[in-house]
Amino acid sequence: MAKSEQAKAAKAIKQELKKEFPTVKFSVKSESFSMGDAVRVNWEDGPTSKQVDSITAKYQYSSFNSMEDMSENTNCRNDIPQTKYVTLSRDFSEAATLSAIKTIKEVDLIEIKWDMLITTTVKKLLELTMK
């Protein structure tokens, strides 16, 4: 059975990410659904979403036009396998979270109370401190 285009795109994305960031473990999965297909990229710590997007963006041929509530083919290429959507999801390990909190406390940017920590706030702080 021949591989789908999204499966080929997932394989190509995984190879490029592994070459660019050899110490980071990426989960790259393809899927198909009614009216489309996608590649989902997940990883912990490591590169920023912007760095990963600079590699994966070329594999997405479509974008969603929310003004007209429709998908548009805006990046079609014939030289590489592509998928309708590529989504990125970066998680942070407990060690990275604690390290970021420690760094922030050391430079007296803000005082953090453990009972008030909000995951989204910590993730944003990590984005800023891990660039």
C-alpha positions in Angstrom: 0.0 0.0 0.0 1.3 3.4 -1.0 2.0 6.0 1.7 -0.3 9.0 1.9 1.0 12.5 1.2 0.6 13.5 4.9 2.5 10.4 6.0 5.3 11.3 3.5 5.3 14.9 4.9 5.4 13.6 8.5 8.5 11.5 7.6 10.2 14.4 5.9 9.5 16.7 8.8 10.8 14.2 11.4 14.0 13.8 9.4 14.6 17.5 9.1 13.9 18.1 12.8 16.1 15.3 13.8 18.9 16.7 11.7 18.5 20.3 13.0 17.8 19.4 16.7 19.5 16.0 17.3 19.1 16.0 21.1 15.3 16.7 21.1 12.7 13.9 20.8 9.9 14.9 18.4 6.6 13.1 18.0 5.4 13.6 14.4 2.1 12.0 13.5 0.0 12.2 10.4 -3.8 11.9 10.3 -6.6 12.2 7.8 -10.1 13.4 8.5 -13.2 14.6 6.6 -12.2 17.4 4.2 -8.5 17.2 5.0 -5.4 15.8 6.6 -2.7 17.0 9.0 0.6 16.4 10.6 0.9 17.0 14.4 4.4 17.8 15.8 4.9 17.6 19.6 8.1 18.0 21.7 9.3 18.9 25.2 11.7 21.7 26.0 14.3 22.3 23.2 13.7 24.7 20.3 11.0 27.4 20.3 7.9 27.0 18.3 9.2 29.7 15.9 12.4 27.7 15.3 10.3 24.5 14.5 7.9 26.4 12.4 10.7 27.8 10.2 11.3 24.1 9.3 7.8 22.8 9.1 5.9 25.7 7.4 6.9 24.6 3.9 5.1 21.3 4.4 1.7 23.0 4.9 -0.1 23.9 1.7 -3.2 25.4 3.2 -4.2 28.2 5.5 -7.6 29.1 7.0 -9.2 32.3 6.0 -11.4 33.2 9.0 -13.0 36.2 7.3 -14.6 34.0 4.6 -14.7 30.8 6.8 -12.7 28.7 4.3 -9.5 27.0 3.7 -7.2 28.3 0.9 -4.3 26.7 -0.8 -1.6 29.3 -0.3 1.6 27.4 -0.3 1.4 24.5 -2.8 4.7 23.0 -3.8 5.4 20.0 -6.1 9.0 19.4 -4.9 8.1 18.1 -1.4 5.3 16.1 0.2 2.7 18.4 1.8 -0.3 18.2 4.1 -3.3 20.6 4.6 -2.3 21.5 8.2 0.8 21.3 10.4 0.2 21.9 14.1 3.0 22.4 16.7 2.8 21.7 20.4 5.7 22.4 22.7 5.6 21.2 26.3 7.9 22.1 29.2 9.4 19.5 31.6 9.2 20.1 35.3 13.0 20.6 35.3 12.7 23.4 32.7 9.8 25.0 34.6 11.7 25.0 37.9 14.8 26.3 36.2 12.9 29.2 34.7 11.3 30.0 38.0 14.7 30.0 39.8 16.1 32.3 37.1 13.3 34.7 37.5 13.6 34.8 41.2 17.3 35.3 41.0 17.0 38.4 38.9 14.1 39.8 41.1 11.8 40.3 38.1 8.8 39.1 40.0 8.0 37.3 43.2 6.3 33.9 42.5 4.1 32.3 45.1 3.8 28.5 44.5 0.1 28.4 45.2 -0.5 31.0 42.5 1.4 29.4 39.7 -0.6 29.2 36.5 0.7 26.8 33.8 0.1 29.2 31.0 2.0 31.9 32.7 5.0 29.6 33.3 4.9 28.5 29.7 5.0 32.1 28.5 7.9 32.9 30.8 9.7 29.8 29.5 9.3 31.1 26.0 10.9 34.3 27.0 13.8 32.8 29.0 14.7 30.0 26.6 15.2 31.9 23.4 
